[in-house]
Amino acid sequence: MILEVDDIYLGYASQQPVIRGLSFGLERGEIGCLLGASGCGKTTILRAIAGFERVLSGEIRVEGQMVSKPRHRLAPEKRSVGMVFQDQALFPHLTVAENVGFGLRNLPRAQRRERVSELLAMTKLDNLQSRYPSELSGGQQQRVALARALAPEPAVLLLDEPFSNLDTGLRRGLGDEVINLVKSRGTATLMVTHDQAEAFALADRIGLLQDGQLLQWASPYEMYHRPATRYVAAFTGRGSYLSARVADGRLHHALGVSALPEDRPEGKALLLLVRPDDLKPSPQGQRVRVAGRQFQGADILYRLRLDSGEEVAALFPSHTDFAVDQDIGVELDAEHLVLFPADQPAALIKPVATAS
Protein backbone atom coordinates (compact mmCIF):
# COMPACT_ATOMS: atom_id res chain seq x y z
CA MET A 1 0.00 0.00 0.00
CA ILE A 2 1.52 3.34 -1.06
CA LEU A 3 -0.76 5.61 0.99
CA GLU A 4 -2.27 4.45 4.29
CA VAL A 5 -4.59 6.65 6.34
CA ASP A 6 -5.41 4.86 9.60
CA ASP A 7 -8.16 6.12 11.95
CA ILE A 8 -7.13 9.78 11.87
CA TYR A 9 -8.85 12.67 13.65
CA LEU A 10 -8.23 16.22 12.42
CA GLY A 11 -9.13 19.63 13.82
CA TYR A 12 -8.38 21.74 16.86
CA ALA A 13 -7.85 19.96 20.14
CA SER A 14 -10.19 22.34 21.99
CA GLN A 15 -13.07 21.84 19.54
CA GLN A 16 -15.03 19.04 17.92
CA PRO A 17 -12.73 17.33 15.36
CA VAL A 18 -13.40 18.25 11.73
CA ILE A 19 -12.53 14.70 10.60
CA ARG A 20 -13.28 11.68 12.77
CA GLY A 21 -11.99 8.10 12.43
CA LEU A 22 -10.93 8.32 8.78
CA SER A 23 -9.29 5.22 7.26
CA PHE A 24 -8.50 4.31 3.64
CA GLY A 25 -5.57 3.34 1.41
CA LEU A 26 -4.26 3.60 -2.15
CA GLU A 27 -2.08 1.24 -4.14
CA ARG A 28 0.55 2.25 -6.70
CA GLY A 29 -1.05 3.86 -9.78
CA GLU A 30 -4.48 3.93 -8.15
CA ILE A 31 -6.64 7.08 -8.29
CA GLY A 32 -8.81 7.83 -5.29
CA CYS A 33 -11.33 10.61 -4.88
CA LEU A 34 -12.80 12.17 -1.76
CA LEU A 35 -16.31 13.31 -2.59
CA GLY A 36 -18.59 15.45 -0.53
CA ALA A 37 -20.38 18.74 -0.10
CA SER A 38 -18.45 21.97 0.48
CA GLY A 39 -17.14 22.23 4.03
CA CYS A 40 -17.09 18.49 4.75
CA GLY A 41 -13.31 18.45 5.35
CA LYS A 42 -11.96 17.20 2.01
CA THR A 43 -9.17 19.78 1.68
CA THR A 44 -8.24 19.40 5.36
CA ILE A 45 -7.52 15.71 4.68
CA LEU A 46 -5.25 16.57 1.74
CA ARG A 47 -3.38 19.12 3.83
CA ALA A 48 -2.85 16.54 6.59
CA ILE A 49 -1.44 14.02 4.11
CA ALA A 50 0.79 16.73 2.61
CA GLY A 51 2.07 17.67 6.08
CA PHE A 52 0.42 21.06 6.52
CA GLU A 53 -2.02 19.92 9.24
CA ARG A 54 -1.37 17.91 12.41
CA VAL A 55 -3.36 14.80 13.27
CA LEU A 56 -5.02 14.63 16.69
CA SER A 57 -4.86 10.84 16.63
CA GLY A 58 -4.28 8.05 14.14
CA GLU A 59 -1.49 7.60 11.62
CA ILE A 60 -0.58 8.43 8.00
CA ARG A 61 2.02 6.34 6.16
CA VAL A 62 3.57 6.81 2.72
CA GLU A 63 5.35 3.79 1.21
CA GLY A 64 5.35 2.24 4.67
CA GLN A 65 7.03 5.23 6.30
CA MET A 66 5.28 6.97 9.18
CA VAL A 67 4.79 10.59 8.16
CA SER A 68 2.13 11.77 10.64
CA LYS A 69 0.90 10.77 14.07
CA PRO A 70 0.35 12.72 17.31
CA ARG A 71 3.57 14.52 18.29
CA HIS A 72 5.27 13.42 15.06
CA ARG A 73 4.98 15.20 11.72
CA LEU A 74 7.52 14.69 8.95
CA ALA A 75 8.19 17.89 7.02
CA PRO A 76 6.17 18.23 3.78
CA GLU A 77 9.29 18.22 1.59
CA LYS A 78 10.46 14.91 3.10
CA ARG A 79 7.34 12.76 2.68
CA SER A 80 7.35 12.07 -1.11
CA VAL A 81 4.02 13.80 -1.59
CA GLY A 82 3.21 16.31 -4.34
CA MET A 83 0.20 18.63 -4.22
CA VAL A 84 -1.67 20.65 -6.85
CA PHE A 85 -3.65 23.42 -5.17
CA GLN A 86 -7.05 24.62 -6.36
CA ASP A 87 -5.63 27.97 -7.48
CA GLN A 88 -2.47 26.33 -8.93
CA ALA A 89 -0.20 28.61 -6.80
CA LEU A 90 2.26 29.12 -9.67
CA PHE A 91 5.13 31.57 -9.25
CA PRO A 92 4.19 34.53 -11.49
CA HIS A 93 7.81 35.73 -11.88
CA LEU A 94 9.07 32.34 -13.11
CA THR A 95 8.69 30.86 -16.59
CA VAL A 96 6.88 27.61 -17.23
CA ALA A 97 10.18 25.69 -17.25
CA GLU A 98 11.34 27.41 -14.07
CA ASN A 99 8.05 26.65 -12.30
CA VAL A 100 8.27 22.97 -13.25
CA GLY A 101 11.89 22.71 -12.12
CA PHE A 102 11.42 24.64 -8.88
CA GLY A 103 11.47 21.55 -6.66
CA LEU A 104 14.52 20.06 -8.41
CA ARG A 105 17.16 22.51 -7.24
CA ASN A 106 19.15 19.75 -5.54
CA LEU A 107 19.61 17.83 -8.80
CA PRO A 108 22.60 18.40 -11.10
CA ARG A 109 21.78 20.97 -13.77
CA ALA A 110 21.82 18.48 -16.68
CA GLN A 111 19.54 16.03 -14.84
CA ARG A 112 17.21 18.83 -13.82
CA ARG A 113 16.98 20.08 -17.41
CA GLU A 114 16.25 16.54 -18.65
CA ARG A 115 13.48 15.98 -16.07
CA VAL A 116 11.84 19.32 -16.88
CA SER A 117 11.96 18.61 -20.63
CA GLU A 118 10.39 15.19 -20.11
CA LEU A 119 7.51 16.58 -18.06
CA LEU A 120 6.91 19.50 -20.40
CA ALA A 121 6.59 17.02 -23.28
CA MET A 122 4.29 14.73 -21.31
CA THR A 123 2.01 17.63 -20.36
CA LYS A 124 2.11 19.19 -23.86
CA LEU A 125 3.88 22.31 -22.66
CA ASP A 126 7.22 21.94 -24.45
CA ASN A 127 6.48 24.84 -26.82
CA LEU A 128 5.48 27.11 -23.92
CA GLN A 129 8.48 26.68 -21.63
CA SER A 130 9.59 30.34 -21.87
CA ARG A 131 6.18 31.84 -21.15
CA TYR A 132 4.98 33.18 -17.80
CA PRO A 133 1.80 32.00 -16.02
CA SER A 134 -0.06 35.20 -16.93
CA GLU A 135 0.44 34.34 -20.60
CA LEU A 136 -1.24 30.93 -20.28
CA SER A 137 -4.84 29.71 -20.42
CA GLY A 138 -6.46 28.09 -17.39
CA GLY A 139 -5.88 24.61 -18.76
CA GLN A 140 -2.23 25.35 -19.50
CA GLN A 141 -1.70 26.72 -15.99
CA GLN A 142 -3.21 23.52 -14.59
CA ARG A 143 -0.76 21.45 -16.65
CA VAL A 144 2.15 23.49 -15.30
CA ALA A 145 0.98 22.92 -11.72
CA LEU A 146 0.64 19.19 -12.39
CA ALA A 147 4.09 18.95 -14.00
CA ARG A 148 5.64 20.86 -11.07
CA ALA A 149 4.04 18.49 -8.56
CA LEU A 150 5.23 15.42 -10.48
CA ALA A 151 8.77 16.68 -11.10
CA PRO A 152 10.26 15.33 -7.82
CA GLU A 153 8.65 11.95 -8.65
CA PRO A 154 6.45 11.73 -5.55
CA ALA A 155 4.94 8.45 -4.42
CA VAL A 156 1.62 10.24 -3.78
CA LEU A 157 0.00 13.06 -5.75
CA LEU A 158 -2.74 15.21 -4.16
CA LEU A 159 -5.17 17.21 -6.31
CA ASP A 160 -7.41 19.82 -4.65
CA GLU A 161 -10.47 20.46 -6.87
CA PRO A 162 -8.06 20.41 -9.85
CA PHE A 163 -10.58 21.20 -12.59
CA SER A 164 -13.08 23.43 -10.79
CA ASN A 165 -11.99 26.60 -12.63
CA LEU A 166 -12.17 25.06 -16.11
CA ASP A 167 -15.11 24.79 -18.49
CA THR A 168 -16.79 21.42 -19.00
CA GLY A 169 -15.07 20.44 -22.26
CA LEU A 170 -11.60 21.37 -21.03
CA ARG A 171 -12.23 19.65 -17.68
CA ARG A 172 -13.10 16.36 -19.39
CA GLY A 173 -10.08 16.41 -21.70
CA LEU A 174 -7.60 17.38 -19.01
CA GLY A 175 -9.05 14.77 -16.67
CA ASP A 176 -8.30 12.04 -19.21
CA GLU A 177 -4.75 13.38 -19.60
CA VAL A 178 -4.18 13.35 -15.85
CA ILE A 179 -5.38 9.74 -15.57
CA ASN A 180 -3.04 8.58 -18.34
CA LEU A 181 -0.10 10.53 -16.93
CA VAL A 182 -0.27 9.41 -13.30
CA LYS A 183 -1.06 5.80 -14.19
CA SER A 184 1.88 5.64 -16.61
CA ARG A 185 4.15 6.83 -13.79
CA GLY A 186 2.61 4.56 -11.14
CA THR A 187 1.77 7.49 -8.87
CA ALA A 188 -0.90 6.93 -6.23
CA THR A 189 -3.24 9.90 -6.65
CA LEU A 190 -5.84 11.35 -4.31
CA MET A 191 -8.14 14.13 -5.49
CA VAL A 192 -11.04 15.94 -3.89
CA THR A 193 -14.17 17.20 -5.61
CA HIS A 194 -17.83 17.94 -4.97
CA ASP A 195 -18.70 16.78 -8.52
CA GLN A 196 -20.09 13.23 -8.51
CA ALA A 197 -19.78 12.84 -12.30
CA GLU A 198 -16.12 13.87 -12.18
CA ALA A 199 -15.41 11.39 -9.39
CA PHE A 200 -17.14 8.54 -11.25
CA ALA A 201 -15.26 9.32 -14.47
CA LEU A 202 -11.75 9.60 -13.01
CA ALA A 203 -11.44 7.53 -9.84
CA ASP A 204 -10.70 3.88 -9.12
CA ARG A 205 -11.91 4.38 -5.52
CA ILE A 206 -14.30 6.95 -4.11
CA GLY A 207 -14.73 8.02 -0.50
CA LEU A 208 -17.92 9.87 0.38
CA LEU A 209 -17.73 12.19 3.38
CA GLN A 210 -20.54 13.54 5.54
CA ASP A 211 -20.11 15.60 8.70
CA GLY A 212 -16.45 14.66 9.01
CA GLN A 213 -16.91 10.92 8.62
CA LEU A 214 -16.24 8.56 5.73
CA LEU A 215 -19.51 6.82 4.86
CA GLN A 216 -18.06 4.49 2.23
CA TRP A 217 -14.75 3.82 0.42
CA ALA A 218 -15.42 1.76 -2.71
CA SER A 219 -15.21 1.56 -6.49
CA PRO A 220 -17.59 3.81 -8.44
CA TYR A 221 -19.58 0.71 -9.46
CA GLU A 222 -19.99 -0.47 -5.88
CA MET A 223 -20.74 3.04 -4.63
CA TYR A 224 -23.61 3.35 -7.12
CA HIS A 225 -25.01 -0.19 -7.00
CA ARG A 226 -24.27 -1.04 -3.33
CA PRO A 227 -24.51 2.26 -1.43
CA ALA A 228 -23.68 1.93 2.26
CA THR A 229 -26.35 4.41 3.39
CA ARG A 230 -29.32 6.26 1.92
CA TYR A 231 -27.19 9.42 1.98
CA VAL A 232 -24.65 7.66 -0.26
CA ALA A 233 -27.44 6.49 -2.55
CA ALA A 234 -28.80 10.02 -2.88
CA PHE A 235 -25.40 11.66 -3.40
CA THR A 236 -24.24 9.25 -6.08
CA GLY A 237 -27.30 9.25 -8.33
CA ARG A 238 -31.05 9.42 -8.75
CA GLY A 239 -33.10 6.75 -7.01
CA SER A 240 -36.62 5.97 -5.89
CA TYR A 241 -37.82 3.93 -2.90
CA LEU A 242 -40.60 1.38 -2.77
CA SER A 243 -42.09 -0.06 0.40
CA ALA A 244 -41.26 -3.75 0.67
CA ARG A 245 -41.94 -6.60 3.06
CA VAL A 246 -40.70 -10.10 3.57
CA ALA A 247 -43.23 -12.93 3.37
CA ASP A 248 -42.80 -16.63 2.64
CA GLY A 249 -39.07 -16.14 2.17
CA ARG A 250 -39.60 -13.64 -0.66
CA LEU A 251 -39.45 -9.87 -1.03
CA HIS A 252 -42.83 -8.36 -1.99
CA HIS A 253 -43.07 -4.86 -3.47
CA ALA A 254 -45.18 -2.88 -5.96
CA LEU A 255 -43.10 -4.13 -8.91
CA GLY A 256 -43.55 -7.79 -8.05
CA VAL A 257 -41.74 -10.42 -6.01
CA SER A 258 -37.96 -10.91 -5.72
CA ALA A 259 -35.75 -13.54 -4.13
CA LEU A 260 -34.19 -13.08 -0.69
CA PRO A 261 -31.24 -14.74 1.01
CA GLU A 262 -32.38 -17.78 3.02
CA ASP A 263 -31.40 -16.22 6.34
CA ARG A 264 -33.41 -13.07 5.81
CA PRO A 265 -35.93 -12.55 8.67
CA GLU A 266 -39.57 -12.38 7.61
CA GLY A 267 -42.07 -9.63 8.23
CA LYS A 268 -39.69 -6.67 8.56
CA ALA A 269 -40.65 -3.37 6.87
CA LEU A 270 -38.07 -2.41 4.26
CA LEU A 271 -37.35 0.15 1.56
CA LEU A 272 -36.21 -1.06 -1.85
CA LEU A 273 -33.88 1.28 -3.75
CA VAL A 274 -34.76 1.47 -7.46
CA ARG A 275 -32.32 3.25 -9.78
CA PRO A 276 -33.67 4.56 -13.12
CA ASP A 277 -31.51 2.03 -14.97
CA ASP A 278 -32.92 -0.84 -12.85
CA LEU A 279 -36.13 -0.82 -14.90
CA LYS A 280 -36.78 -1.89 -18.47
CA PRO A 281 -39.90 -1.89 -20.65
CA SER A 282 -41.64 -5.25 -20.79
CA PRO A 283 -45.09 -5.97 -22.28
CA GLN A 284 -45.48 -8.83 -19.78
CA GLY A 285 -44.27 -6.75 -16.82
CA GLN A 286 -46.01 -4.81 -14.07
CA ARG A 287 -48.48 -2.24 -15.45
CA VAL A 288 -47.64 1.38 -14.64
CA ARG A 289 -48.75 4.77 -15.92
CA VAL A 290 -46.41 7.38 -17.39
CA ALA A 291 -46.83 10.42 -15.09
CA GLY A 292 -44.09 12.55 -16.67
CA ARG A 293 -41.19 12.46 -19.09
CA GLN A 294 -38.01 14.42 -19.77
CA PHE A 295 -36.26 14.04 -23.14
CA GLN A 296 -32.46 13.86 -22.71
CA GLY A 297 -31.23 13.08 -26.20
CA ALA A 298 -30.09 9.47 -26.20
CA ASP A 299 -32.42 8.71 -23.28
CA ILE A 300 -35.79 9.71 -21.88
CA LEU A 301 -36.24 9.97 -18.13
CA TYR A 302 -39.75 8.83 -17.20
CA ARG A 303 -41.72 9.28 -14.00
CA LEU A 304 -43.85 6.18 -13.55
CA ARG A 305 -46.83 5.83 -11.20
CA LEU A 306 -47.60 2.38 -9.79
CA ASP A 307 -50.97 1.01 -8.67
CA SER A 308 -49.77 1.47 -5.07
CA GLY A 309 -49.57 5.23 -5.67
CA GLU A 310 -45.78 5.13 -5.40
CA GLU A 311 -43.65 6.65 -8.16
CA VAL A 312 -40.31 5.58 -9.62
CA ALA A 313 -37.94 7.13 -12.15
CA ALA A 314 -36.95 5.07 -15.21
CA LEU A 315 -34.38 5.77 -17.91
CA PHE A 316 -35.14 4.22 -21.29
CA PRO A 317 -33.46 4.69 -24.71
CA SER A 318 -35.13 7.58 -26.54
CA HIS A 319 -36.40 5.38 -29.37
CA THR A 320 -38.65 3.81 -26.71
CA ASP A 321 -41.10 6.70 -26.89
CA PHE A 322 -44.01 6.63 -24.43
CA ALA A 323 -46.58 9.39 -23.94
CA VAL A 324 -47.70 10.92 -20.66
CA ASP A 325 -50.76 9.03 -19.27
CA GLN A 326 -49.90 5.95 -21.35
CA ASP A 327 -50.09 2.58 -19.58
CA ILE A 328 -46.98 0.46 -20.13
CA GLY A 329 -45.39 -2.68 -18.71
CA VAL A 330 -42.06 -2.63 -16.87
CA GLU A 331 -39.94 -5.10 -14.94
CA LEU A 332 -37.16 -4.83 -12.42
CA ASP A 333 -33.87 -5.74 -14.11
CA ALA A 334 -31.32 -5.12 -11.35
CA GLU A 335 -28.32 -7.35 -10.77
CA HIS A 336 -28.17 -6.15 -7.17
CA LEU A 337 -31.26 -5.16 -5.24
CA VAL A 338 -30.53 -2.88 -2.30
CA LEU A 339 -32.73 -2.82 0.80
CA PHE A 340 -32.80 -0.41 3.72
CA PRO A 341 -34.69 -0.79 7.01
CA ALA A 342 -37.69 1.54 6.79
CA ASP A 343 -37.55 2.64 10.42
CA GLN A 344 -34.01 4.06 10.60
CA PRO A 345 -32.82 7.63 9.86
CA ALA A 346 -31.77 8.00 6.23
CA ALA A 347 -28.16 8.92 7.04
CA LEU A 348 -27.66 5.82 9.21
CA ILE A 349 -29.30 3.14 7.11
CA LYS A 350 -27.09 0.38 5.73
CA PRO A 351 -28.22 -1.75 2.79
CA VAL A 352 -28.67 -5.46 2.40
CA ALA A 353 -27.88 -6.70 -1.11
CA THR A 354 -30.24 -9.38 -2.36
CA ALA A 355 -30.51 -11.67 -5.33
CA SER A 356 -32.79 -10.30 -8.04
Secondary structure, DSSP 8 states (H G I E B T S, - for coil): --EEEEEEEES-TTS--SEEEEEEEE-TT-EEEEE--TTSSHHHHHHHHHTSS-EEEEEEEETTEEEEETTEE--GGGTTEEEE-TT----TTS-HHHHHTGGGTTS-HHHHHHHHHHHHHHTT-TT-TT--GGGS-HHHHHHHHHHHHHTT--SEEEEESTTTTS-HHHHHHHHHHHHHHHHHHT-EEEEEES-HHHHHHH-SEEEEEETTEEEEEE-HHHHHHS-SSHHHHHHTS--EEEEEEEETTEEEETTEEEE--TT--SS-EEEEEE-GGGEEEEEEEEEEEEEEEEE-SSEEEEEEE-TTS-EEEEEEETTS---TT-EEEEEE--SSEEEEETTS-GGG---EEE--
